């Protein structure tokens, strides 16, 4: 049995299947995302969703879905499924699903009387093309297949509705057609590797609903355009491949392309392989540049997320070349930023004050997981440039004070990873001396000093002097009489909230806290913040605790960092726990990691969602697949494997 497999009993139960989503990407920004019964429940869902740089910086849904109909003896059995107004589902094709599994490829097995039809979906790597392979496993009489495409041609942030401006024109191409609904969009080519008939029957399917958008307090209905349908005969044992892309396919090669691409896929046959497969989906190659997308389906490449996630997504899987490729692009962006040069690179939020510090941490992981000498050789000059940029006051919002601590202004604009805003103001206005900024700064000074001095550079001894001053001030500023760390301090303002940001101080290789102080912090985090799905963003004992990420946008913004649980934070918690408890921590950490295995068959199958409610039953929320979470669980498994040697 496949690791990710669902039988007929579950597949015919929409209450159980509609929350389960599946994601496939081409590693260049395009994706396919829907539910496992192929009923779109979000405006972000679609069979072919691609970036169109000529239009804007958003993804666009080209082909929303493709309905299959099995025809025997003139009787039609429609395998599609859509939600319409009034909670009506039609045409209820899910009742024909016998099983669904997602080992190498998302595979659906339908049974209609004596007909057994297998459908497999695959995205061609680094090409805006999805392939669907249909295999007639069994049939007792002549069988036809009809494919009806539902077109959207719109941004993922918008909806399409019936209108007179949409073009109905199409052109016949090899074994298919090409069409384009609106000026500025590329042509959509829909072709098969077998001769077929295209029947032009243009129509709008009106009033489709997306319940996930309704839950989030947004508009949730649209109309989709269907230009007609493709129809072809299929024999028992025969395989037919459908292609949808923005360039014409060589139809005779479609079957071979499908097989070659399938051979490259990582089987998702266990927990670890699922995470590795999910990690690959965040890689985004654009020309000669390599990025890490922060999550699907709506996040772009965010600088902080990229630097935190990169080691877990690559080095933890021994994929050193991928790390170096992304870092090469990141290096260009960092140098553009530090030299105040305009950049064409699509890495966002580089100006946030902790980004450079996380970049140092990211390269520190390369030194730990690959080689210190190689890190010094490849990144030594960049590391020194970052420290000097901060130390000499060149950053517009990160200032080194006389006490050695770094100060940042976050009163009016969210500047940390806790970045939710409401009515234009930060929900959590963290400002002044921020605890993880200073933990990062201390760690960066010590690491860069040690690394460069190992290579014979004695001039960086002053970094250690500054780190010593920073460390003493850190303890005096943040450590309170209850044994945990204040979240931020700004003059007479001290935030006593118990938040997870203190855990970084205990996790980093260089910490201003002694062993007893680190244990005290970890104990508080364990008691008040640890859940089976990560660390809470706020303790239930602190004021403003709001653990459920539900409701319309404003309600969710107020809950985003006020008690919700974040799996990626637990990676740093594990690292801190390892440092304190050594080998005796292994069983505890293994038990904690097991709780994430349930997520492989929930939410987005084979991946980890953005966040969880902070109270039981700890439901997954937000983006369906989140790079930081996948990365830090993979890095935790890597650390666990090293301790188990």
PyMOL commands that set and color helices and strands:
alter all, ss='L'
color gray80, all
select helices_A, chain A and resi 8-11+14-17+93-96+211-215+251-264+271-281+303-313+315-317+320-338+355-369+372-391+435-454+458-478+500-507+515-528+553-559+567-594+597-601+627-643
alter helices_A, ss='H'
color red, helices_A
select strands_A, chain A and resi 5-7+21-25+31-35+46-51+59-72+75-78+82-84+88-90+97-102+106-112+115-123+129-138+143-155+170-173+176-179+188-192+197-209+221-234+239-245+283-286+289-292+295-296+399-400+406-407+421-422+425-426+433-434+488-490+493-494+530-531+534-536+565-566+611-612+620-621+625-626
alter strands_A, ss='S'
color yellow, strands_A
deselect
rebuild
show_as cartoon
